C-alpha cells in the first residue's frame, strides 16, 4: 500500500467493515482506472474526448447506429484487453467469503463479473490438468450492473437480451450485429442518457435501506440516481467509507474517506 494513505483511516474503515452485518459496495469508473480503462470525467476521460449526446443516447443510435456501434466496439476491445485488478479481485473474494455483501456498479466493463468468475474457478493442484467449478454460490454472487454491460446486447425489435462478445464490424450499417431470434438490428445493452434504469436500481435501493455500510469506490458521485444509493444508506443510519484519490460530494457524509487508488487501498480494507 502506498505511504500517503492514512493508516488510521484504513484501520477505522476496517473496523467499520468488520462490524457491519450488511455492506453495499458501490463502484464507478475509478475502480477500473487501475486496470488501464479511462474514466468519464478525468483528465483523459471519455466525456472529455467524445460528446455523450452524439454517442450514448437513443436518438444518437436512431440517427447513426454505425457510429454508435463503432464507439461501443472500441470500448469493448479496450475492456476485453484489460484484466480485473487487485480491487476487483479483493471485492469479489469479499462477496464470496462473507454473507451480506452486495456489489453495485455503474461500470459497463464487465470487470467485476470477470473477477468473480476467476475466483469461481478453482485452480487444480499442480500436475492435475483439470479445472473444477467451485460451488455455484460463488458464481452467483455477481454484481448488480446499473448501467448495463458492454458484452450484452438487446434487440431493437423483439427485446431479446443476451451475452455477445464477438468483434463488432461497424464498417457499414449492414455489417452491424443482428438478432439471432428475429434478425433485427441489435444495440448494446447499455442504459443510455434519457433511458430508465432497469430492475437493478430498485434492488440496489432496497439493499441500501438495510445496509450497515456503503463502501464507495472510484465514483465522482455526480450521476443520479446511482449517487443517491450511498446517501440512502447514510439516511437509513448506515455509514459511508469512500475510496477515491479526489474528494467528491459524498466525502462530507463519509465516516472515512481514503485518498488513494482503488487497487492500493481496497485490498487493505477487505482483505
Ligand atoms: P467518473 O469519470 O465521473 O468518476 C471517476 C472517479 O474515479 C473520479 O471521482 C476519480 O477521482 C476517481 N478515480 C480516478 N482514478 C481512480 C483510482 N485509481 N482509484 C479510485 N478512484 C479513482 O466516473 P463514474 O463516477 O463512474 O454513465 O461516472 C458515473 C457515470 O457517468 C458512468 O456510469 C457513466 C457516466 O456518464 C453512463 O454512461 C450511463
py3Dmol code that shows the C-alpha trace and the ligand (Angstrom):
import py3Dmol

protein = """\
ATOM      1  CA  UNK A   1       0.000   0.000   0.000  1.00  0.00           C
ATOM      2  CA  UNK A   2       1.343   3.469  -0.813  1.00  0.00           C
ATOM      3  CA  UNK A   3       2.769   5.629   2.036  1.00  0.00           C
ATOM      4  CA  UNK A   4       0.367   8.552   1.602  1.00  0.00           C
ATOM      5  CA  UNK A   5      -2.749   6.591   2.570  1.00  0.00           C
ATOM      6  CA  UNK A   6      -3.832   7.492   6.092  1.00  0.00           C
ATOM      7  CA  UNK A   7      -3.140   4.369   8.236  1.00  0.00           C
ATOM      8  CA  UNK A   8      -5.585   5.439  10.967  1.00  0.00           C
ATOM      9  CA  UNK A   9      -8.290   5.948   8.370  1.00  0.00           C
ATOM     10  CA  UNK A  10      -7.602   2.478   6.989  1.00  0.00           C
ATOM     11  CA  UNK A  11      -7.816   0.989  10.490  1.00  0.00           C
ATOM     12  CA  UNK A  12     -11.091   2.810  11.207  1.00  0.00           C
ATOM     13  CA  UNK A  13     -12.553   1.671   7.878  1.00  0.00           C
ATOM     14  CA  UNK A  14     -11.521  -1.944   8.593  1.00  0.00           C
ATOM     15  CA  UNK A  15     -13.260  -1.786  11.966  1.00  0.00           C
ATOM     16  CA  UNK A  16     -16.445  -0.385  10.453  1.00  0.00           C
ATOM     17  CA  UNK A  17     -16.383  -3.078   7.783  1.00  0.00           C
ATOM     18  CA  UNK A  18     -15.842  -5.872  10.270  1.00  0.00           C
ATOM     19  CA  UNK A  19     -18.704  -4.615  12.482  1.00  0.00           C
ATOM     20  CA  UNK A  20     -21.136  -4.243   9.564  1.00  0.00           C
ATOM     21  CA  UNK A  21     -23.578  -7.098   9.038  1.00  0.00           C
ATOM     22  CA  UNK A  22     -24.544  -5.949   5.565  1.00  0.00           C
ATOM     23  CA  UNK A  23     -22.375  -3.978   3.164  1.00  0.00           C
ATOM     24  CA  UNK A  24     -23.322  -2.379  -0.133  1.00  0.00           C
ATOM     25  CA  UNK A  25     -20.266  -1.755  -2.323  1.00  0.00           C
ATOM     26  CA  UNK A  26     -20.865   0.987  -4.903  1.00  0.00           C
ATOM     27  CA  UNK A  27     -18.258   1.304  -7.645  1.00  0.00           C
ATOM     28  CA  UNK A  28     -17.603   3.621 -10.564  1.00  0.00           C
ATOM     29  CA  UNK A  29     -15.113   4.041 -13.375  1.00  0.00           C
ATOM     30  CA  UNK A  30     -12.251   4.837 -10.964  1.00  0.00           C
ATOM     31  CA  UNK A  31     -12.029   1.211  -9.833  1.00  0.00           C
ATOM     32  CA  UNK A  32     -11.157   0.197 -13.396  1.00  0.00           C
ATOM     33  CA  UNK A  33      -8.672   3.059 -13.877  1.00  0.00           C
ATOM     34  CA  UNK A  34      -6.060   0.817 -12.256  1.00  0.00           C
ATOM     35  CA  UNK A  35      -6.791  -1.791 -14.946  1.00  0.00           C
ATOM     36  CA  UNK A  36      -5.991   0.835 -17.590  1.00  0.00           C
ATOM     37  CA  UNK A  37      -9.516   1.946 -18.576  1.00  0.00           C
ATOM     38  CA  UNK A  38     -10.353   5.628 -18.998  1.00  0.00           C
ATOM     39  CA  UNK A  39     -12.849   7.184 -16.580  1.00  0.00           C
ATOM     40  CA  UNK A  40     -15.586   9.529 -17.843  1.00  0.00           C
ATOM     41  CA  UNK A  41     -14.677  12.842 -16.238  1.00  0.00           C
ATOM     42  CA  UNK A  42     -10.919  12.577 -15.592  1.00  0.00           C
ATOM     43  CA  UNK A  43      -8.184  14.460 -17.479  1.00  0.00           C
ATOM     44  CA  UNK A  44      -8.327  11.999 -20.401  1.00  0.00           C
ATOM     45  CA  UNK A  45     -11.919  10.977 -19.669  1.00  0.00           C
ATOM     46  CA  UNK A  46     -14.348   9.583 -22.229  1.00  0.00           C
ATOM     47  CA  UNK A  47     -16.757  12.511 -21.866  1.00  0.00           C
ATOM     48  CA  UNK A  48     -13.894  14.966 -22.476  1.00  0.00           C
ATOM     49  CA  UNK A  49     -12.922  13.339 -25.748  1.00  0.00           C
ATOM     50  CA  UNK A  50     -16.378  12.381 -27.009  1.00  0.00           C
ATOM     51  CA  UNK A  51     -19.744  14.075 -26.792  1.00  0.00           C
ATOM     52  CA  UNK A  52     -22.145  11.911 -24.806  1.00  0.00           C
ATOM     53  CA  UNK A  53     -25.132  13.277 -26.741  1.00  0.00           C
ATOM     54  CA  UNK A  54     -23.666  12.010 -30.014  1.00  0.00           C
ATOM     55  CA  UNK A  55     -22.972   8.504 -28.763  1.00  0.00           C
ATOM     56  CA  UNK A  56     -24.864   7.468 -25.655  1.00  0.00           C
ATOM     57  CA  UNK A  57     -28.492   8.349 -26.327  1.00  0.00           C
ATOM     58  CA  UNK A  58     -31.318   6.509 -28.116  1.00  0.00           C
ATOM     59  CA  UNK A  59     -31.534   9.499 -30.511  1.00  0.00           C
ATOM     60  CA  UNK A  60     -27.866   9.110 -31.440  1.00  0.00           C
ATOM     61  CA  UNK A  61     -28.421   5.415 -32.190  1.00  0.00           C
ATOM     62  CA  UNK A  62     -31.519   6.139 -34.297  1.00  0.00           C
ATOM     63  CA  UNK A  63     -29.561   8.788 -36.236  1.00  0.00           C
ATOM     64  CA  UNK A  64     -26.330   6.875 -36.779  1.00  0.00           C
ATOM     65  CA  UNK A  65     -26.237   3.288 -35.438  1.00  0.00           C
ATOM     66  CA  UNK A  66     -22.947   2.618 -37.234  1.00  0.00           C
ATOM     67  CA  UNK A  67     -21.144   5.426 -35.388  1.00  0.00           C
ATOM     68  CA  UNK A  68     -22.601   4.384 -32.028  1.00  0.00           C
ATOM     69  CA  UNK A  69     -21.626   0.726 -32.581  1.00  0.00           C
ATOM     70  CA  UNK A  70     -18.155   1.780 -33.708  1.00  0.00           C
ATOM     71  CA  UNK A  71     -17.665   3.576 -30.384  1.00  0.00           C
ATOM     72  CA  UNK A  72     -19.016   0.692 -28.309  1.00  0.00           C
ATOM     73  CA  UNK A  73     -16.916  -1.738 -30.366  1.00  0.00           C
ATOM     74  CA  UNK A  74     -13.822   0.290 -29.405  1.00  0.00           C
ATOM     75  CA  UNK A  75     -14.832   0.339 -25.753  1.00  0.00           C
ATOM     76  CA  UNK A  76     -15.431  -3.418 -25.843  1.00  0.00           C
ATOM     77  CA  UNK A  77     -11.960  -4.000 -27.247  1.00  0.00           C
ATOM     78  CA  UNK A  78     -10.437  -1.756 -24.575  1.00  0.00           C
ATOM     79  CA  UNK A  79     -12.310  -3.554 -21.774  1.00  0.00           C
ATOM     80  CA  UNK A  80     -11.576  -7.024 -23.174  1.00  0.00           C
ATOM     81  CA  UNK A  81      -7.859  -6.276 -23.318  1.00  0.00           C
ATOM     82  CA  UNK A  82      -7.793  -5.328 -19.586  1.00  0.00           C
ATOM     83  CA  UNK A  83      -7.643  -7.582 -16.565  1.00  0.00           C
ATOM     84  CA  UNK A  84      -9.527  -7.199 -13.274  1.00  0.00           C
ATOM     85  CA  UNK A  85      -7.160  -5.503 -10.802  1.00  0.00           C
ATOM     86  CA  UNK A  86      -6.469  -6.135  -7.119  1.00  0.00           C
ATOM     87  CA  UNK A  87      -9.552  -4.113  -6.095  1.00  0.00           C
ATOM     88  CA  UNK A  88     -11.967  -6.099  -8.304  1.00  0.00           C
ATOM     89  CA  UNK A  89     -10.456  -9.352  -7.047  1.00  0.00           C
ATOM     90  CA  UNK A  90     -10.493  -8.336  -3.376  1.00  0.00           C
ATOM     91  CA  UNK A  91     -14.160  -7.289  -3.634  1.00  0.00           C
ATOM     92  CA  UNK A  92     -15.114 -10.497  -5.445  1.00  0.00           C
ATOM     93  CA  UNK A  93     -13.419 -12.523  -2.700  1.00  0.00           C
ATOM     94  CA  UNK A  94     -15.135 -10.394  -0.027  1.00  0.00           C
ATOM     95  CA  UNK A  95     -18.555 -11.103  -1.589  1.00  0.00           C
ATOM     96  CA  UNK A  96     -17.819 -14.814  -1.857  1.00  0.00           C
ATOM     97  CA  UNK A  97     -16.419 -15.274   1.615  1.00  0.00           C
ATOM     98  CA  UNK A  98     -18.831 -13.123   3.623  1.00  0.00           C
ATOM     99  CA  UNK A  99     -22.612 -13.125   3.656  1.00  0.00           C
ATOM    100  CA  UNK A 100     -24.482  -9.842   3.313  1.00  0.00           C
ATOM    101  CA  UNK A 101     -22.255  -8.222   0.675  1.00  0.00           C
ATOM    102  CA  UNK A 102     -23.810  -6.709  -2.465  1.00  0.00           C
ATOM    103  CA  UNK A 103     -21.683  -5.171  -5.208  1.00  0.00           C
ATOM    104  CA  UNK A 104     -23.486  -2.488  -7.217  1.00  0.00           C
ATOM    105  CA  UNK A 105     -21.591  -0.998 -10.132  1.00  0.00           C
ATOM    106  CA  UNK A 106     -22.122   1.844 -12.564  1.00  0.00           C
ATOM    107  CA  UNK A 107     -19.463   0.307 -14.792  1.00  0.00           C
ATOM    108  CA  UNK A 108     -20.248  -1.486 -18.023  1.00  0.00           C
ATOM    109  CA  UNK A 109     -16.789  -3.036 -18.474  1.00  0.00           C
ATOM    110  CA  UNK A 110     -17.671  -6.459 -17.003  1.00  0.00           C
ATOM    111  CA  UNK A 111     -14.533  -6.499 -14.812  1.00  0.00           C
ATOM    112  CA  UNK A 112     -16.379  -7.283 -11.543  1.00  0.00           C
ATOM    113  CA  UNK A 113     -18.007 -10.263 -13.242  1.00  0.00           C
ATOM    114  CA  UNK A 114     -14.696 -11.444 -14.647  1.00  0.00           C
ATOM    115  CA  UNK A 115     -13.103 -11.177 -11.202  1.00  0.00           C
ATOM    116  CA  UNK A 116     -15.957 -13.263  -9.698  1.00  0.00           C
ATOM    117  CA  UNK A 117     -15.596 -15.823 -12.479  1.00  0.00           C
ATOM    118  CA  UNK A 118     -11.834 -16.008 -11.987  1.00  0.00           C
ATOM    119  CA  UNK A 119     -12.309 -16.808  -8.309  1.00  0.00           C
ATOM    120  CA  UNK A 120     -15.106 -19.254  -9.013  1.00  0.00           C
ATOM    121  CA  UNK A 121     -12.752 -21.467 -10.995  1.00  0.00           C
ATOM    122  CA  UNK A 122     -10.604 -23.435  -8.604  1.00  0.00           C
ATOM    123  CA  UNK A 123      -7.166 -23.953  -9.967  1.00  0.00           C
ATOM    124  CA  UNK A 124      -6.178 -27.637  -9.995  1.00  0.00           C
ATOM    125  CA  UNK A 125      -3.278 -28.782  -7.833  1.00  0.00           C
ATOM    126  CA  UNK A 126      -0.006 -28.876  -9.773  1.00  0.00           C
ATOM    127  CA  UNK A 127       0.144 -31.880 -12.049  1.00  0.00           C
ATOM    128  CA  UNK A 128      -3.631 -32.306 -12.409  1.00  0.00           C
ATOM    129  CA  UNK A 129      -4.823 -30.916 -15.672  1.00  0.00           C
ATOM    130  CA  UNK A 130      -8.413 -30.393 -14.551  1.00  0.00           C
ATOM    131  CA  UNK A 131     -10.269 -27.191 -13.747  1.00  0.00           C
ATOM    132  CA  UNK A 132     -13.213 -27.606 -11.363  1.00  0.00           C
ATOM    133  CA  UNK A 133     -16.110 -25.182 -10.982  1.00  0.00           C
ATOM    134  CA  UNK A 134     -16.311 -24.135  -7.354  1.00  0.00           C
ATOM    135  CA  UNK A 135     -19.680 -24.097  -5.619  1.00  0.00           C
ATOM    136  CA  UNK A 136     -22.426 -22.380  -7.574  1.00  0.00           C
ATOM    137  CA  UNK A 137     -22.913 -19.823  -4.871  1.00  0.00           C
ATOM    138  CA  UNK A 138     -19.650 -18.213  -5.816  1.00  0.00           C
ATOM    139  CA  UNK A 139     -20.565 -17.678  -9.451  1.00  0.00           C
ATOM    140  CA  UNK A 140     -23.998 -16.439  -8.364  1.00  0.00           C
ATOM    141  CA  UNK A 141     -22.592 -13.512  -6.342  1.00  0.00           C
ATOM    142  CA  UNK A 142     -22.347 -11.309  -9.394  1.00  0.00           C
ATOM    143  CA  UNK A 143     -22.587  -7.524  -9.307  1.00  0.00           C
ATOM    144  CA  UNK A 144     -25.718  -5.509  -9.973  1.00  0.00           C
ATOM    145  CA  UNK A 145     -24.806  -3.619 -13.160  1.00  0.00           C
ATOM    146  CA  UNK A 146     -26.885  -0.434 -13.018  1.00  0.00           C
ATOM    147  CA  UNK A 147     -25.889   0.882 -16.441  1.00  0.00           C
ATOM    148  CA  UNK A 148     -25.748  -2.423 -18.331  1.00  0.00           C
ATOM    149  CA  UNK A 149     -22.780  -4.240 -19.800  1.00  0.00           C
ATOM    150  CA  UNK A 150     -20.645  -3.787 -22.919  1.00  0.00           C
ATOM    151  CA  UNK A 151     -20.722  -7.545 -23.511  1.00  0.00           C
ATOM    152  CA  UNK A 152     -24.514  -7.886 -23.655  1.00  0.00           C
ATOM    153  CA  UNK A 153     -26.826  -6.897 -26.480  1.00  0.00           C
ATOM    154  CA  UNK A 154     -30.516  -6.131 -26.759  1.00  0.00           C
ATOM    155  CA  UNK A 155     -32.717  -6.470 -29.852  1.00  0.00           C
ATOM    156  CA  UNK A 156     -34.233  -3.212 -31.087  1.00  0.00           C
ATOM    157  CA  UNK A 157     -37.453  -5.059 -32.072  1.00  0.00           C
ATOM    158  CA  UNK A 158     -38.115  -8.183 -30.022  1.00  0.00           C
ATOM    159  CA  UNK A 159     -36.253  -7.029 -26.859  1.00  0.00           C
ATOM    160  CA  UNK A 160     -34.255 -10.307 -26.677  1.00  0.00           C
ATOM    161  CA  UNK A 161     -31.173  -9.812 -24.476  1.00  0.00           C
ATOM    162  CA  UNK A 162     -28.101 -11.985 -24.426  1.00  0.00           C
ATOM    163  CA  UNK A 163     -24.343 -12.080 -23.967  1.00  0.00           C
ATOM    164  CA  UNK A 164     -22.322 -11.122 -27.043  1.00  0.00           C
ATOM    165  CA  UNK A 165     -18.532 -10.963 -27.114  1.00  0.00           C
ATOM    166  CA  UNK A 166     -17.858 -11.265 -30.860  1.00  0.00           C
ATOM    167  CA  UNK A 167     -15.954  -8.399 -32.511  1.00  0.00           C
ATOM    168  CA  UNK A 168     -18.177  -5.665 -33.972  1.00  0.00           C
ATOM    169  CA  UNK A 169     -17.828  -4.918 -37.682  1.00  0.00           C
ATOM    170  CA  UNK A 170     -19.039  -1.309 -37.879  1.00  0.00           C
ATOM    171  CA  UNK A 171     -17.716  -0.674 -41.378  1.00  0.00           C
ATOM    172  CA  UNK A 172     -21.316  -0.304 -42.704  1.00  0.00           C
ATOM    173  CA  UNK A 173     -24.886  -0.464 -41.393  1.00  0.00           C
ATOM    174  CA  UNK A 174     -25.401  -3.891 -42.967  1.00  0.00           C
ATOM    175  CA  UNK A 175     -22.417  -5.403 -41.131  1.00  0.00           C
ATOM    176  CA  UNK A 176     -23.754  -4.456 -37.678  1.00  0.00           C
ATOM    177  CA  UNK A 177     -24.825  -7.362 -35.450  1.00  0.00           C
ATOM    178  CA  UNK A 178     -28.374  -8.678 -35.847  1.00  0.00           C
ATOM    179  CA  UNK A 179     -30.701 -10.565 -33.500  1.00  0.00           C
ATOM    180  CA  UNK A 180     -30.426 -14.350 -33.528  1.00  0.00           C
ATOM    181  CA  UNK A 181     -34.206 -14.618 -32.955  1.00  0.00           C
ATOM    182  CA  UNK A 182     -35.698 -12.082 -35.367  1.00  0.00           C
ATOM    183  CA  UNK A 183     -32.707 -10.732 -37.404  1.00  0.00           C
ATOM    184  CA  UNK A 184     -33.438  -7.115 -36.478  1.00  0.00           C
ATOM    185  CA  UNK A 185     -30.635  -4.771 -35.505  1.00  0.00           C
ATOM    186  CA  UNK A 186     -29.080  -5.270 -32.085  1.00  0.00           C
ATOM    187  CA  UNK A 187     -27.998  -2.461 -29.794  1.00  0.00           C
ATOM    188  CA  UNK A 188     -25.615  -2.500 -26.843  1.00  0.00           C
ATOM    189  CA  UNK A 189     -27.437  -3.455 -23.611  1.00  0.00           C
ATOM    190  CA  UNK A 190     -26.403  -0.182 -22.015  1.00  0.00           C
ATOM    191  CA  UNK A 191     -28.612   2.355 -20.260  1.00  0.00           C
ATOM    192  CA  UNK A 192     -28.259   5.490 -22.346  1.00  0.00           C
ATOM    193  CA  UNK A 193     -28.939   9.063 -21.239  1.00  0.00           C
ATOM    194  CA  UNK A 194     -32.685   9.652 -21.075  1.00  0.00           C
ATOM    195  CA  UNK A 195     -33.482   5.945 -20.589  1.00  0.00           C
ATOM    196  CA  UNK A 196     -34.881   4.411 -17.392  1.00  0.00           C
ATOM    197  CA  UNK A 197     -32.669   2.182 -15.291  1.00  0.00           C
ATOM    198  CA  UNK A 198     -33.927  -1.379 -15.043  1.00  0.00           C
ATOM    199  CA  UNK A 199     -34.798  -3.506 -12.036  1.00  0.00           C
ATOM    200  CA  UNK A 200     -31.200  -3.343 -10.777  1.00  0.00           C
ATOM    201  CA  UNK A 201     -31.677   0.155  -9.354  1.00  0.00           C
ATOM    202  CA  UNK A 202     -34.776  -0.897  -7.391  1.00  0.00           C
ATOM    203  CA  UNK A 203     -32.869  -3.838  -5.908  1.00  0.00           C
ATOM    204  CA  UNK A 204     -29.931  -1.543  -5.119  1.00  0.00           C
ATOM    205  CA  UNK A 205     -32.155   0.936  -3.258  1.00  0.00           C
ATOM    206  CA  UNK A 206     -33.830  -1.799  -1.237  1.00  0.00           C
ATOM    207  CA  UNK A 207     -30.398  -3.210  -0.283  1.00  0.00           C
ATOM    208  CA  UNK A 208     -29.312   0.357   0.592  1.00  0.00           C
ATOM    209  CA  UNK A 209     -32.210   0.751   3.055  1.00  0.00           C
ATOM    210  CA  UNK A 210     -30.938  -2.228   5.034  1.00  0.00           C
ATOM    211  CA  UNK A 211     -27.166  -1.801   4.654  1.00  0.00           C
ATOM    212  CA  UNK A 212     -24.994  -1.040   7.670  1.00  0.00           C
ATOM    213  CA  UNK A 213     -22.236   0.363   5.497  1.00  0.00           C
ATOM    214  CA  UNK A 214     -21.718   1.641   1.974  1.00  0.00           C
ATOM    215  CA  UNK A 215     -18.193   1.222   0.600  1.00  0.00           C
ATOM    216  CA  UNK A 216     -17.937   3.689  -2.288  1.00  0.00           C
ATOM    217  CA  UNK A 217     -15.030   3.137  -4.666  1.00  0.00           C
ATOM    218  CA  UNK A 218     -13.976   5.250  -7.628  1.00  0.00           C
ATOM    219  CA  UNK A 219     -17.061   7.250  -8.466  1.00  0.00           C
ATOM    220  CA  UNK A 220     -17.398  11.018  -8.855  1.00  0.00           C
ATOM    221  CA  UNK A 221     -20.908  10.548  -7.375  1.00  0.00           C
ATOM    222  CA  UNK A 222     -22.455  13.103  -9.694  1.00  0.00           C
ATOM    223  CA  UNK A 223     -24.701  10.831 -11.787  1.00  0.00           C
ATOM    224  CA  UNK A 224     -28.153  10.127 -10.388  1.00  0.00           C
ATOM    225  CA  UNK A 225     -29.798   8.005  -9.256  1.00  0.00           C
ATOM    226  CA  UNK A 226     -26.674   5.901  -8.622  1.00  0.00           C
ATOM    227  CA  UNK A 227     -25.063   8.565  -6.428  1.00  0.00           C
ATOM    228  CA  UNK A 228     -28.111   8.565  -4.123  1.00  0.00           C
ATOM    229  CA  UNK A 229     -27.564   4.927  -3.201  1.00  0.00           C
ATOM    230  CA  UNK A 230     -24.859   5.965  -0.727  1.00  0.00           C
ATOM    231  CA  UNK A 231     -26.957   8.801   0.714  1.00  0.00           C
ATOM    232  CA  UNK A 232     -29.865   6.386   1.254  1.00  0.00           C
ATOM    233  CA  UNK A 233     -27.541   4.146   3.304  1.00  0.00           C
ATOM    234  CA  UNK A 234     -26.479   7.193   5.340  1.00  0.00           C
ATOM    235  CA  UNK A 235     -30.058   8.435   5.863  1.00  0.00           C
ATOM    236  CA  UNK A 236     -31.139   4.963   6.995  1.00  0.00           C
ATOM    237  CA  UNK A 237     -28.477   5.021   9.721  1.00  0.00           C
ATOM    238  CA  UNK A 238     -25.567   3.285   7.978  1.00  0.00           C
ATOM    239  CA  UNK A 239     -22.123   4.737   7.375  1.00  0.00           C
ATOM    240  CA  UNK A 240     -20.089   5.513   4.281  1.00  0.00           C
ATOM    241  CA  UNK A 241     -16.464   4.619   3.604  1.00  0.00           C
ATOM    242  CA  UNK A 242     -15.076   6.236   0.478  1.00  0.00           C
ATOM    243  CA  UNK A 243     -12.003   5.354  -1.601  1.00  0.00           C
ATOM    244  CA  UNK A 244     -11.069   7.969  -4.178  1.00  0.00           C
ATOM    245  CA  UNK A 245      -7.920   9.999  -4.947  1.00  0.00           C
ATOM    246  CA  UNK A 246     -10.162  13.108  -5.100  1.00  0.00           C
ATOM    247  CA  UNK A 247     -12.913  14.471  -2.845  1.00  0.00           C
ATOM    248  CA  UNK A 248     -16.487  14.032  -4.073  1.00  0.00           C
ATOM    249  CA  UNK A 249     -19.952  15.218  -2.995  1.00  0.00           C
ATOM    250  CA  UNK A 250     -20.071  12.140  -0.712  1.00  0.00           C
ATOM    251  CA  UNK A 251     -16.858  12.996   1.147  1.00  0.00           C
ATOM    252  CA  UNK A 252     -18.535  15.207   3.743  1.00  0.00           C
ATOM    253  CA  UNK A 253     -21.035  12.411   4.519  1.00  0.00           C
ATOM    254  CA  UNK A 254     -18.389   9.708   4.861  1.00  0.00           C
ATOM    255  CA  UNK A 255     -17.197   8.330   8.211  1.00  0.00           C
ATOM    256  CA  UNK A 256     -13.870   7.697   6.480  1.00  0.00           C
ATOM    257  CA  UNK A 257     -12.661   8.999   3.130  1.00  0.00           C
ATOM    258  CA  UNK A 258      -9.399   7.496   1.947  1.00  0.00           C
ATOM    259  CA  UNK A 259      -7.388   9.339  -0.693  1.00  0.00           C
ATOM    260  CA  UNK A 260      -5.785   6.727  -2.869  1.00  0.00           C
ATOM    261  CA  UNK A 261      -6.202   4.437  -5.846  1.00  0.00           C
ATOM    262  CA  UNK A 262      -8.628   1.518  -5.621  1.00  0.00           C
ATOM    263  CA  UNK A 263      -6.066  -1.225  -6.287  1.00  0.00           C
ATOM    264  CA  UNK A 264      -3.834   0.126  -3.496  1.00  0.00           C
ATOM    265  CA  UNK A 265      -6.496   0.759  -0.895  1.00  0.00           C
ATOM    266  CA  UNK A 266      -9.365  -1.714  -1.326  1.00  0.00           C
ATOM    267  CA  UNK A 267      -7.382  -4.937  -0.648  1.00  0.00           C
ATOM    268  CA  UNK A 268      -6.186  -3.436   2.641  1.00  0.00           C
ATOM    269  CA  UNK A 269      -9.813  -2.820   3.687  1.00  0.00           C
ATOM    270  CA  UNK A 270     -11.496  -6.081   2.777  1.00  0.00           C
ATOM    271  CA  UNK A 271      -8.531  -8.486   2.683  1.00  0.00           C
TER     272      UNK A 271
END
"""
ligand_1 = """\
39
LIG
P -16.331 9.463 -13.368
O -15.370 9.541 -14.512
O -17.348 10.530 -13.251
O -15.508 9.471 -11.996
C -14.426 8.615 -11.774
C -13.973 8.789 -10.353
O -12.906 7.868 -10.131
C -13.433 10.175 -10.022
O -14.034 10.636 -8.812
C -11.930 9.960 -9.845
O -11.361 10.823 -8.863
C -11.898 8.505 -9.380
N -10.641 7.790 -9.657
C -9.717 8.019 -10.614
N -8.711 7.128 -10.536
C -9.011 6.295 -9.509
C -8.374 5.168 -8.922
N -7.229 4.685 -9.400
N -8.981 4.553 -7.879
C -10.162 5.025 -7.381
N -10.802 6.086 -7.894
C -10.251 6.716 -8.941
O -16.979 8.010 -13.404
P -18.309 7.488 -12.673
O -18.487 8.121 -11.339
O -18.283 6.018 -12.733
O -22.847 6.580 -17.046
O -19.418 8.026 -13.657
C -20.762 7.673 -13.438
C -21.471 7.508 -14.742
O -21.253 8.655 -15.547
C -20.968 6.374 -15.614
O -21.501 5.109 -15.244
C -21.426 6.789 -16.976
C -21.092 8.257 -16.940
O -21.869 9.098 -17.717
C -23.396 6.205 -18.216
O -22.755 6.090 -19.247
C -24.870 5.938 -18.124
"""
view = py3Dmol.view(width=600, height=400)
view.addModel(protein, "pdb")
view.setStyle({"model": 0}, {"cartoon": {"style": "trace"}})
view.addModel(ligand_1, "xyz")
view.setStyle({"model": 1}, {"stick": {}})
view.zoomTo()
view.show()
